[in-house]
């Protein structure tokens, strides 16, 4: 395993290949600010600060722990999981081509599985910048069981631009402890960690998405992932990684079909859904 900080200039070609690949361009590369992706600074998100447990004060998150690598907008006839194990994974291909032998960069992928007549996926890719301190919260998250991960992984959603009805439905900097309301599958490989998040596994989440999807071509939204700090030594919280998508056109999604070897259902035995559970909750 190697880290971004240890990658030389002559090995950066694969990073550019990942960032510029796929069907959705990086924002500003060609002067286009629609149907694109980017990565906002972590400071735009408010997280639990160092005095949170005495004052409930939140602070700007600061620099993300992981380096943004790329983004995929995918459509398929069936739900797709285990993106980084897929034989057509462009990210793994770029890494294998650049690192045919020896250690490879450690990659994180967050795969939001979106329910529709066609199945869509928002997939964000990140790389570890430096070795993880042993015993740190992120180290515990990687090595922990699914119960621990489900109780800690948080998602922050913020509608930057979009219709009033969408902003009302999602809320401002809406926070969700993902594993408490959605089915999550965690896939650990030799050089990667992937989280498949099934948005259609909760009736309220599914309803909100169907509303939002109707406005995708006019919507700009930020999504951040972090690990919840539950004790004084675990705050301030830090953003793992974040991404922004702008005015995505469903017709521009990259077609991909599930691999027969992996299956397409990301069902998790730890699924905890409730018809009365609110997807978005403000955690103060």
C-alpha positions in Angstrom: 0.0 0.0 0.0 1.3 3.5 -0.9 -0.1 6.9 -0.3 -0.5 10.1 -2.3 2.2 11.9 -0.4 4.7 9.2 -1.5 3.9 9.2 -5.2 6.5 10.8 -7.4 5.8 13.2 -10.3 6.5 10.4 -12.8 3.7 8.4 -11.3 0.9 11.0 -11.4 -0.3 10.1 -14.9 -2.8 7.6 -13.4 -4.3 10.3 -11.2 -5.0 12.5 -14.2 -6.4 9.6 -16.1 -8.9 8.9 -13.2 -9.9 12.6 -12.8 -10.4 13.3 -16.5 -12.0 9.9 -17.3 -15.6 8.9 -17.2 -18.4 10.7 -19.0 -18.6 13.6 -16.5 -15.8 16.2 -16.7 -14.1 17.8 -13.8 -15.6 21.3 -13.4 -13.8 24.1 -15.3 -11.6 21.8 -17.4 -13.3 22.9 -20.6 -15.0 26.0 -19.2 -18.2 24.2 -18.7 -20.0 24.5 -15.4 -22.9 22.2 -16.0 -23.0 18.4 -16.2 -19.7 18.2 -14.3 -18.2 17.4 -10.9 -15.7 19.1 -8.5 -14.6 18.9 -4.9 -15.4 21.8 -2.5 -13.2 22.7 0.4 -14.1 20.9 3.7 -14.6 24.3 5.4 -18.0 24.7 3.8 -19.2 21.9 6.0 -19.9 22.3 9.7 -18.9 19.4 12.0 -18.6 18.8 15.7 -16.0 21.0 17.2 -13.4 20.4 20.0 -15.9 21.7 22.6 -19.0 20.1 21.1 -19.8 17.9 24.1 -19.9 20.9 26.5 -21.2 23.7 24.1 -22.7 21.8 21.1 -20.7 24.1 19.0 -19.9 23.2 15.4 -16.9 24.4 13.4 -15.8 24.4 9.7 -14.4 21.0 8.9 -11.0 22.1 7.4 -9.1 20.1 4.9 -10.4 16.7 4.0 -8.5 13.6 5.1 -8.6 12.0 1.7 -7.5 13.4 -1.7 -10.3 13.6 -4.3 -9.5 11.4 -7.3 -12.5 11.1 -9.5 -16.3 10.8 -10.1 -18.5 8.5 -12.0 -22.2 8.9 -13.1 -23.4 5.4 -14.0 -26.7 3.9 -15.2 -27.6 0.3 -15.4 -30.6 -2.1 -15.9 -30.0 -3.5 -12.4 -28.5 -2.2 -9.2 -24.7 -2.2 -9.3 -22.4 -2.7 -6.3 -18.7 -3.5 -5.7 -17.7 -0.9 -8.3 -14.0 -1.4 -7.6 -14.3 -5.1 -8.1 -16.1 -4.7 -11.4 -14.1 -6.0 -14.5 -14.8 -2.6 -16.2 -13.7 -0.5 -13.3 -11.7 2.3 -15.0 -10.1 3.3 -11.7 -8.6 -0.1 -11.0 -7.5 -0.3 -14.7 -5.7 3.0 -14.4 -3.9 1.9 -11.2 -3.0 -1.6 -12.5 -1.6 -0.1 -15.7 0.5 2.4 -13.7 1.5 -0.1 -10.9 1.8 -3.5 -12.6 3.9 -4.9 -9.7 4.5 -3.8 -6.1 2.4 -1.7 -3.8 -0.6 0.2 -5.2 -2.3 3.4 -4.0 -5.1 2.9 -1.4 -8.4 4.0 -2.8 -11.7 4.8 -1.2 -15.0 4.7 -3.1 -18.5 5.9 -1.9 -21.1 4.4 -4.2 -24.6 6.0 -3.8 -27.1 3.6 -5.5 -30.0 5.6 -6.7 -33.4 4.0 -7.4 -35.2 4.8 -10.6 -36.7 3.1 -13.7 -33.0 2.8 -14.7 -30.6 2.4 -11.8 -28.1 5.2 -11.3 -25.0 5.5 -9.3 -23.1 8.5 -8.0 -19.6 7.2 -7.3 -16.9 9.4 -5.7 -13.2 8.2 -5.5 -10.6 9.3 -3.0 -7.0 8.3 -2.1 -5.3 8.1 1.3 -2.8 11.0 1.5 -0.7 9.6 4.3 -0.4 6.5 6.6 -3.3 6.2 9.1 -2.2 6.5 12.8 -2.8 3.2 14.5 -5.8 3.3 16.7 -7.2 6.5 15.2 -10.9 6.8 14.5 -10.4 6.3 10.7 -8.2 3.2 11.5 -10.9 1.8 13.7 -13.4 2.4 11.0 -11.4 0.5 8.4 -10.7 -2.4 10.7 -14.1 -2.4 12.5 -17.1 -4.6 11.9 -20.2 -3.5 10.0 -22.1 -2.6 13.2 -19.4 -0.1 14.2 -19.3 1.3 10.7 -23.1 1.6 10.4 -23.1 3.6 13.7 -20.4 6.0 12.7 -20.5 6.8 8.9 -22.2 10.1 8.4 -23.3 11.9 5.2 -23.8 15.6 4.9 -25.9 16.9 1.9 -26.2 20.5 0.9 -28.2 21.8 -2.0 -26.0 24.7 -3.4 -28.3 25.6 -6.3 -31.7 24.2 -7.1 -35.5 24.7 -6.8 -37.0 25.7 -3.5 -38.9 22.4 -3.3 -35.7 20.4 -3.4 -34.0 22.6 -0.8 -37.0 22.2 1.4 -37.1 18.4 1.0 -33.4 17.9 1.7 -32.7 20.7 4.2 -29.6 22.8 4.8 -26.5 20.8 5.5 -28.7 17.8 6.3 -26.9 15.1 8.2 -27.6 11.4 8.1 -26.0 8.6 10.0 -26.1 6.4 7.0 -26.1 2.9 8.4 -29.0 3.7 10.8 -31.5 4.3 7.9 -30.0 2.8 4.7 -28.5 -0.5 3.8 -24.7 -0.3 3.5 -22.3 -2.8 2.2 -18.6 -2.5 2.9 -16.1 -4.0 0.5 -12.5 -4.3 1.5 -9.9 -5.1 -1.1 -6.1 -5.3 -1.1 -5.8 -1.6 -2.2 -9.3 -0.2 -1.6 -12.3 0.3 0.7 -15.7 0.8 -0.9 -19.1 1.7 0.7 -22.2 0.8 -1.3 -25.1 2.9 0.0 -28.6 1.8 -1.2 -30.7 4.9 -1.2 -33.7 2.8 -2.2 -33.6 0.7 0.9 -35.6 3.2 2.9 -39.1 4.4 1.9 -38.5 8.0 2.9 -35.1 8.2 1.2 -36.6 6.7 -1.9 -39.4 9.2 -2.0 -37.0 12.2 -1.5 -34.8 10.9 -4.3 -37.6 10.6 -6.7 -38.5 14.2 -6.0 -34.9 15.4 -6.4 -34.2 13.3 -9.5 -36.8 15.2 -11.4 -34.7 18.4 -11.0 -31.2 16.8 -11.5 -30.5 18.9 -14.6 -30.9 22.1 -12.6 -29.4 21.0 -9.4 -25.9 21.6 -7.8 -25.3 19.7 -4.6 -22.4 19.0 -2.2 -22.0 15.6 -0.5 -19.5 14.9 2.3 -18.6 11.8 4.2 -17.2 11.6 7.7 -16.9 9.4 10.8 -19.0 10.6 13.7 -17.0 11.6 16.8 -18.8 10.3 20.0 -16.2 11.1 22.7 -14.1 14.2 23.5 -11.0 12.6 22.1 -12.8 12.0 18.8 -13.5 15.6 18.1 -13.2 17.8 16.2 -14.6 15.7 13.4 -12.9 15.6 10.0 -14.3 15.2 6.6 -13.1 12.0 4.9 -13.9 13.3 1.4 -16.5 15.5 -0.4 -17.7 16.1 -3.9 -20.0 18.4 -5.8 -22.1 17.5 -8.8 -23.7 20.1 -11.0 -26.7 19.8 -13.3 -26.2 16.1 -14.2 -28.0 14.9 -17.3 -29.3 11.3 -16.9 -28.6 10.7 -20.6 -24.9 11.4 -20.0 -24.5 8.6 -17.4 -22.0 5.9 -18.3 -23.7 2.6 -19.1 -22.5 -0.4 -17.1 -24.0 -3.8 -16.3 -23.5 -5.8 -13.1 -20.7 -8.4 -13.2 -22.0 -12.0 -12.9 -19.2 -12.8 -10.5 -20.3 -10.2 -7.9 -24.1 -10.0 -8.2 -26.0 -6.7 -8.2 -27.8 -6.7 -4.8 -26.1 -4.8 -2.1 -28.4 -6.2 0.6 -26.8 -6.0 4.1 -27.8 -8.2 7.0 -27.5 -5.1 9.2 -30.3 -3.3 7.4 -32.1 -1.1 9.9 -34.9 0.7 8.1 -38.1 2.0 9.6 -41.2 3.4 7.9 -41.3 6.2 10.5 -37.6 7.0 10.6 -36.6 10.3 9.0 -33.8 10.1 6.6 -32.4 13.5 7.2 -31.9 14.6 10.8 -30.1 17.6 12.1 -27.7 16.4 14.7 -27.0 19.3 17.0 
